Amino acid sequence: MGSVFHVPWTRLTSWPEDLALLRQAGFTTAALCLSDRSITLDELVARRYEKLALVFGTEGDGLTPRALAAADAHVRIPMDAGVDSLNVAPPPPSPSTRPGPAPPDARAPSPGPSCR
């Protein structure tokens, strides 16, 4: 249970323009969504990006079209029939868990003045 509190995260204030800050830091951005170009979570993992930032939207509306356009990849989490959404109100452990510890260079940038 305590390990969910060690998932690095940040909040960007200029949305979605600040996704460029993550790219400048070497991150690939992956938007969790249902879109025509979305790949499965397994496909994303197989690409083995050195640094990966997952982007989550609100329940119901999800991410804006501008945020989706700014993301490097679109990713879907396969769900059982009859399940139409995942709630991201609690920490989103599903796509952020991985076997073993994350490499030190894969950590998110420390929150700065524009982040909380």
Buried (B, 14 or more C-beta within 10 A) or exposed (E): EEEEEEBEBBEBEEBBEBBEBBBEEEBBBBBBBEBEEBBEBEEBEEEEBEBBBBBBBEEEEBBEEEBBEBBBBBBBBEEEEEEEEEEBEEEBEEBBEEEEEBEEEBEBBEEEEEBE
